[in-house]
Amino acid sequence: MDGQQQHVLRTLEERDIHYVRLWFTDVLGYLKSVAVAPAELESAFSAGIGFDGSAIEGFARVHESDMIARPDASTFQVLPWATGDGKPHSARMFCDIAMPDGTPSWADPRHVLRRVTGEAAAMGFSCYVHPEVEFFLLKNMPEDGSEPEPADRGGFFDQATYDAAPEFRRQAIESLESMGISVEFSHHEGAPGQQEIDLRYAEAIDMADNIMSLRYAVKEVARTQGVHASFMPKPFPQYPGSALHTHFSLFEGETNAFHDPGQPNQMSATGQAFVAGVLRHAPELTAVCCQFVNSYKRLVMGEEAPTAVSWGQANRSALIRVPNYSPQRSTSQRMEIRLPDSACNPYLMIAVVLAAGLEGIRQGYELPPEAEEDVSFLTPAERKALGYADLPLSLGSALAVMESSDLVAHALGEHVFEFFLRNKAAEWETYRRQVTFFERQRYLSL
């Protein structure tokens, strides 16, 4: 056993931890968990925990169902929620999924991201990620599909003192910090009930783990406050949706590879090529960044969510921003992609965005001119006249673009790529068959 594994076993005994939750995600980003007693953990470290992979979305076909979850001791954290005696009695670790022969499972989203970060490492880069996670707090969660009620009536940056969960953000941040997840900012977002928590930057795989932990923690804290948390991209037609604006930077050792004080916006040639790569391949990435039918209700004209391929420095209608909050700090140089929503699989989203940026560096893509217009208010004809390519604005069109993408197929691997397309095509077809209240109200009298 290595030192980290020994530390885990020692902590379990010292903290009187009753069981450990082993976490992993399926291809769509749903958190899965198996609980083990501390006495079983030593064998789990050495041999893993076997399970039926065919029961997990996208993991395996029936004839190849045996899989093994191997706990990653470096991700061990005691969960902060107490039981009746006031003490926490459970912990969690993320797992890597392997085949019975010990080889990594190609269906494991963590392995997908590890492969792409390995390609970055072979080019001399380490990738750091900083997300802004938006979500809604709701008073109710109607099972009949009717519209829920926000937990407050606050707006952007409001100090909401009369909402239904006044202690929510404080408790959520304390829970995350106790799990070793650093929070940079938190505030009320623009819509009633909408919140945002920004995590401090971390390496790509660690950050994907942190985003999954944040989703879990937010739901747990909301429950203790008597409300519900939802990461649905667009629960209200009249309010903005919930995004996962994600900042990327590449480092060469301790040096930010995106920074060059002699360049416009202080963005180096490497950084410009990375941004150009993400821009060129953005339509192909859209289905992974916005994976549900509902995701595309967020990508509409007149809001800050992107509808076209563009970039700018302070332009919040653009697909990519190059923030310049701290021009004298080379380590802060980065790009922000505004396409993903908060319901995406963070492992796959980070993997495909990183893959597109690396391709831009390999091929020496040139950065197009900066967008100065409010792109969100441009009509399709105006966008075309100005040279802005459209993003797919439905799940069906996004899948059609992704299906022909060699870059996304390589980044995800054949198994995940094919399963994702099949699963999402079925979701789109089911949605297409629905007859909505809007249609009956508008067309029944024809």
VOGU-3710 file (C-alpha; in Angstrom, 3 decimals, decimal comma):
1> mdgqqqhvlr> 0,000/0,000/0,000  1,208/3,515/-0,734  1,289/6,406/1,727  -2,024/7,919/0,596  -3,848/4,627/1,042  -2,368/4,211/4,513  -3,470/7,761/5,368  -7,034/6,892/4,319  -7,168/3,788/6,516  -5,674/5,669/9,463
11> tleerdihyv> -8,185/8,521/9,070  -11,109/6,108/8,939  -10,087/4,675/12,277  -9,282/7,997/13,930  -12,477/9,724/12,752  -14,748/6,717/13,410  -15,951/6,643/9,790  -18,655/3,994/9,385  -18,611/3,627/5,606  -16,948/4,998/2,475
21> rlwftdvlgy> -18,790/5,948/-0,679  -16,936/5,065/-3,854  -18,002/7,528/-6,566  -17,807/7,482/-10,348  -19,949/8,834/-13,191  -21,636/7,264/-16,156  -21,169/8,616/-19,682  -23,934/11,189/-19,220  -22,374/12,523/-16,007  -24,753/11,027/-13,445
31> lksvavapae> -23,013/10,321/-10,154  -22,896/6,646/-9,160  -21,962/5,326/-5,728  -21,259/2,091/-3,906  -20,755/2,127/-0,124  -18,155/-0,101/1,516  -17,290/-0,677/5,153  -13,810/0,452/6,274  -12,839/-3,185/6,835  -13,291/-3,846/3,112
41> lesafsagig> -11,289/-0,879/1,893  -7,836/-2,459/2,058  -8,907/-5,160/-0,398  -10,639/-2,495/-2,515  -7,313/-0,681/-2,845  -5,528/-3,850/-3,944  -8,173/-5,567/-6,074  -10,963/-3,027/-6,617  -14,719/-3,547/-6,252  -16,400/-5,629/-8,944
51> fdgsaiegfa> -19,747/-4,540/-10,389  -22,059/-5,133/-13,347  -21,045/-2,550/-15,937  -24,018/-3,341/-18,181  -26,290/-1,745/-15,567  -24,512/1,645/-15,933  -25,397/3,962/-18,843  -22,853/3,507/-21,626  -20,374/1,351/-19,721  -20,682/-2,089/-21,305
61> rvhesdmiar> -22,814/-4,508/-23,245  -24,237/-7,523/-21,419  -21,586/-9,922/-22,732  -18,767/-7,728/-21,389  -20,414/-6,624/-18,148  -17,761/-7,369/-15,511  -15,958/-4,210/-14,398  -13,883/-3,060/-11,452  -14,005/0,236/-9,533  -10,577/1,161/-8,184
71> pdastfqvlp> -10,699/3,883/-5,479  -8,293/6,794/-5,962  -6,902/7,474/-2,477  -5,814/10,991/-3,472  -9,506/12,010/-3,697  -10,415/10,870/-0,170  -12,495/13,360/1,823  -14,732/13,048/4,867  -18,255/14,163/3,994  -19,342/17,021/6,271
81> watgdgkphs> -22,945/16,014/6,914  -23,494/14,753/10,415  -25,838/12,062/11,717  -27,787/12,051/14,991  -24,740/12,320/17,235  -23,502/15,435/15,434  -20,475/13,717/13,882  -19,813/12,909/10,218  -19,709/9,154/9,697  -19,058/8,789/5,965
91> armfcdiamp> -16,357/9,662/3,469  -15,974/9,505/-0,294  -13,381/8,638/-2,924  -13,588/8,848/-6,692  -12,843/5,673/-8,616  -11,149/4,769/-11,850  -13,021/2,058/-13,754  -11,057/-0,910/-15,093  -11,701/-4,113/-16,997  -11,119/-7,479/-15,259
101> dgtpswadpr> -7,611/-7,668/-16,773  -6,735/-4,329/-15,118  -6,762/-2,181/-18,263  -8,676/1,113/-18,055  -12,273/1,081/-19,231  -12,702/3,164/-22,374  -16,200/4,052/-21,113  -14,936/5,738/-17,935  -15,306/9,539/-18,328  -12,373/10,029/-15,935
111> hvlrrvtgea> -10,205/7,915/-18,231  -11,403/9,898/-21,269  -10,173/13,107/-19,648  -6,944/11,473/-18,447  -6,107/10,454/-22,028  -6,557/14,010/-23,330  -4,582/15,571/-20,461  -1,899/12,973/-21,276  -1,761/14,351/-24,825  -1,367/17,839/-23,386
121> aamgfscyvh> 1,442/16,595/-21,123  3,209/15,056/-24,132  3,173/18,558/-25,674  4,657/19,982/-22,457  1,430/21,430/-21,007  -0,635/20,973/-17,884  -4,235/22,182/-18,064  -5,882/24,251/-15,335  -9,634/24,850/-15,165  -11,790/27,336/-13,233
131> peveffllkn> -15,609/26,962/-13,491  -18,491/29,286/-12,647  -21,316/26,949/-11,636  -24,868/28,300/-11,882  -27,996/26,580/-10,564  -31,457/27,288/-9,159  -32,823/26,964/-5,639  -36,515/26,058/-5,760  -39,264/25,930/-3,141  -40,821/22,901/-4,820
141> mpedgsepep> -39,993/20,233/-7,397  -43,313/19,456/-9,185  -43,519/15,883/-10,459  -46,171/16,721/-13,052  -43,821/18,951/-15,061  -45,467/22,209/-14,041  -43,346/25,280/-13,378  -41,601/25,314/-9,968  -41,367/28,311/-7,638  -37,978/30,002/-7,065
151> adrggffdqa> -36,734/30,025/-3,481  -36,264/33,820/-3,561  -36,984/36,907/-5,655  -33,425/38,211/-5,730  -31,456/39,517/-8,705  -27,819/39,814/-9,731  -25,514/40,258/-6,715  -28,503/40,875/-4,420  -28,000/40,360/-0,714  -31,209/38,355/-0,293
161> tydaapefrr> -32,170/38,486/3,388  -35,789/37,377/3,078  -35,375/34,332/0,873  -36,365/30,768/1,733  -32,776/29,631/2,341  -30,829/32,583/3,799  -27,955/30,424/5,036  -27,634/28,332/1,901  -24,527/29,790/0,266  -22,622/30,052/3,546
171> qaieslesmg> -23,350/26,428/4,407  -22,595/25,265/0,875  -19,207/27,010/0,858  -18,323/25,689/4,308  -19,208/22,164/3,170  -17,081/22,459/0,037  -14,128/23,939/1,917  -14,312/21,138/4,490  -13,981/18,690/1,576  -10,822/20,408/0,371
181> isvefshheg> -12,560/22,250/-2,487  -11,566/25,922/-2,628  -14,288/28,435/-3,444  -13,304/31,783/-4,983  -16,665/33,562/-5,171  -20,353/33,040/-4,638  -23,267/35,347/-5,335  -26,887/35,545/-6,385  -27,284/35,352/-10,159  -29,663/37,298/-12,382
191> apgqqeidlr> -32,833/35,219/-12,058  -34,985/34,661/-8,958  -33,614/31,682/-7,060  -30,494/31,480/-9,247  -27,117/31,080/-7,537  -23,490/30,929/-8,665  -20,472/29,328/-6,985  -17,037/29,782/-8,581  -14,352/27,247/-7,725  -10,666/28,140/-7,490
201> yaeaidmadn> -8,678/26,833/-10,434  -7,267/23,300/-10,294  -5,850/20,739/-12,715  -8,377/19,327/-15,140  -9,191/15,941/-13,566  -9,244/17,371/-10,049  -11,651/20,073/-11,207  -14,018/17,617/-12,882  -14,088/15,699/-9,576  -14,731/18,988/-7,748
211> imslryavke> -17,669/19,894/-9,994  -19,290/16,520/-9,313  -18,699/17,026/-5,580  -20,202/20,530/-5,762  -23,381/19,226/-7,370  -23,750/16,639/-4,626  -22,947/19,099/-1,828  -25,326/21,753/-3,159  -28,218/19,292/-3,246  -27,437/18,054/0,268
221> vartqgvhas> -27,218/21,567/1,728  -30,401/22,646/-0,081  -32,215/19,696/1,475  -31,155/20,790/4,974  -32,532/24,283/4,192  -35,912/22,922/3,112  -35,469/23,771/-0,594  -34,412/21,951/-3,756  -31,383/22,559/-5,992  -31,656/22,076/-9,748
231> fmpkpfpqyp> -28,925/22,091/-12,389  -31,491/21,958/-15,202  -30,146/24,289/-17,915  -33,364/26,284/-18,434  -36,210/25,655/-15,956  -37,969/29,003/-16,614  -38,751/30,430/-20,064  -38,746/34,020/-18,782  -35,364/33,881/-16,970  -31,785/33,166/-18,086
241> gsalhthfsl> -30,571/29,574/-17,953  -27,799/28,097/-15,828  -24,390/28,093/-17,468  -21,071/26,503/-16,604  -18,736/29,225/-17,890  -15,344/27,524/-17,785  -11,910/29,152/-17,820  -8,946/27,271/-19,320  -5,221/27,925/-19,161  -2,141/25,893/-20,065
251> fegetnafhd> 1,045/25,948/-18,039  4,580/24,901/-18,944  5,948/24,122/-15,511  5,317/27,286/-13,475  4,882/29,489/-16,566  1,499/30,381/-18,010  1,784/29,417/-21,673  -1,092/31,780/-22,546  0,694/34,927/-21,343  2,821/37,269/-23,447
261> pgqpnqmsat> 2,931/40,936/-22,345  3,954/42,001/-25,856  0,807/40,668/-27,538  -2,695/42,200/-27,813  -4,710/41,329/-24,700  -1,413/39,864/-23,442  -2,432/36,535/-25,035  0,549/34,568/-26,356  0,691/32,898/-29,762  0,061/29,590/-27,980
271> gqafvagvlr> -3,011/31,025/-26,274  -4,312/32,545/-29,500  -3,934/29,218/-31,327  -5,727/27,436/-28,469  -8,656/29,872/-28,657  -8,705/29,563/-32,445  -8,889/25,772/-32,119  -11,848/25,926/-29,769  -13,587/28,428/-32,057  -13,062/26,355/-35,198
281> hapeltavcc> -14,350/23,155/-33,611  -17,028/24,721/-31,368  -20,030/23,448/-33,387  -18,639/19,911/-33,062  -18,299/20,286/-29,264  -21,768/21,708/-28,685  -23,575/18,398/-28,107  -21,120/17,479/-25,336  -21,223/20,947/-23,749  -25,032/21,138/-24,040
291> qfvnsykrlv> -26,199/17,539/-23,886  -29,940/17,772/-23,223  -32,940/18,904/-25,267  -33,534/21,598/-22,648  -29,960/22,904/-23,042  -30,879/24,642/-26,295  -33,663/26,696/-24,683  -30,767/28,569/-23,042  -28,992/29,322/-26,360  -31,399/31,954/-27,684
301> mgeeaptavs> -31,112/35,420/-29,200  -31,089/38,383/-26,849  -29,455/36,685/-23,849  -25,807/36,354/-22,836  -25,628/32,693/-23,855  -23,740/32,289/-27,154  -25,498/31,582/-30,450  -22,561/32,085/-32,834  -18,837/31,352/-33,066  -17,111/34,526/-31,884
311> wgqanrsali> -14,685/35,809/-29,289  -14,003/39,054/-27,457  -12,310/40,483/-24,414  -15,190/42,108/-22,517  -17,961/40,885/-24,829  -20,264/38,643/-22,792  -22,343/37,779/-25,850  -19,357/36,004/-27,421  -18,722/32,277/-27,312  -15,229/32,830/-25,862
321> rvpnyspqrs> -13,950/35,676/-23,707  -10,326/36,497/-22,964  -10,718/38,120/-19,508  -8,216/40,740/-18,485  -9,131/41,430/-14,868  -5,480/41,314/-13,692  -3,260/42,410/-16,594  -0,138/42,492/-14,400  -0,551/38,902/-13,216  0,783/36,488/-15,812
331> tsqrmeirlp> -0,681/33,486/-13,995  -4,237/34,781/-14,487  -4,106/34,782/-18,316  -6,825/32,454/-19,609  -9,760/31,958/-21,955  -13,389/31,524/-20,877  -15,765/29,372/-22,897  -19,401/30,352/-22,281  -21,054/27,477/-24,141  -21,367/24,672/-21,514
341> dsacnpylmi> -24,343/24,469/-19,195  -24,289/23,209/-15,643  -25,826/19,823/-16,523  -23,000/18,655/-18,793  -20,621/15,823/-17,943  -17,597/17,865/-16,758  -15,075/15,143/-17,632  -16,222/14,938/-21,247  -16,741/18,701/-21,601  -13,230/19,536/-20,398
351> avvlaagleg> -11,812/16,740/-22,574  -13,335/17,956/-25,850  -12,581/21,657/-25,230  -8,975/20,821/-24,342  -8,673/18,564/-27,399  -9,894/21,365/-29,687  -7,471/23,864/-28,159  -4,535/21,464/-28,494  -5,446/20,882/-32,137  -5,329/24,634/-32,683
361> irqgyelppe> -1,795/24,695/-31,253  -0,657/21,691/-33,320  -2,037/23,105/-36,573  -1,156/26,740/-35,875  -4,712/28,017/-36,293  -4,988/31,797/-36,622  -7,315/33,737/-34,356  -10,081/35,549/-36,297  -10,897/39,221/-35,596  -12,449/40,074/-32,236
371> aeedvsfltp> -16,234/40,567/-32,105  -17,216/44,057/-31,011  -20,969/43,747/-31,660  -23,544/42,306/-29,275  -23,650/39,021/-31,141  -26,673/37,746/-29,222  -28,964/40,316/-30,905  -27,769/39,663/-34,465  -30,081/37,810/-36,836  -28,708/34,726/-38,640
381> aerkalgyad> -28,351/36,807/-41,806  -26,443/39,519/-39,939  -24,165/36,952/-38,316  -23,429/35,407/-41,702  -22,689/38,809/-43,250  -20,196/39,544/-40,454  -18,522/36,140/-40,818  -19,787/34,511/-37,613  -20,632/30,836/-38,019  -23,766/29,676/-36,211
391> lplslgsala> -23,697/27,246/-33,332  -26,175/24,350/-33,488  -29,348/25,543/-31,783  -31,048/22,183/-31,199  -29,838/18,849/-29,901  -30,639/17,253/-33,256  -28,484/19,687/-35,249  -25,687/19,467/-32,659  -25,603/15,674/-32,963  -25,499/15,904/-36,761
401> vmessdlvah> -22,377/18,104/-36,555  -20,744/15,983/-33,849  -21,317/12,763/-35,783  -18,912/13,860/-38,515  -16,239/15,169/-36,116  -12,969/13,234/-36,144  -11,702/15,456/-33,330  -14,552/14,626/-30,926  -14,430/10,944/-31,881  -10,714/10,851/-31,020
411> algehvfeff> -11,145/12,818/-27,792  -13,998/10,675/-26,455  -12,830/7,337/-27,829  -14,934/5,102/-30,063  -17,044/3,542/-27,277  -18,111/6,783/-25,575  -18,527/8,595/-28,901  -20,901/5,982/-30,313  -22,890/5,522/-27,097  -23,301/9,268/-26,612
421> lrnkaaewet> -24,607/9,716/-30,154  -27,048/6,783/-29,838  -28,351/7,877/-26,437  -28,825/11,508/-27,435  -30,382/10,620/-30,794  -32,991/8,611/-28,880  -33,627/11,573/-26,556  -34,040/13,919/-29,531  -36,426/11,540/-31,298  -38,534/11,163/-28,139
431> yrrqvtffer> -38,689/14,939/-27,794  -39,585/15,427/-31,465  -42,638/13,217/-31,025  -44,043/15,317/-28,156  -47,103/17,511/-28,769  -46,787/20,451/-26,394  -49,253/22,782/-24,692  -47,911/25,569/-26,940  -48,795/23,608/-30,092  -52,301/22,706/-28,975
441> qrylsl> -52,994/26,254/-27,874  -51,739/27,682/-31,158  -52,802/25,138/-33,759  -55,785/23,100/-32,498  -58,299/25,413/-34,164  -56,693/25,101/-37,601
//
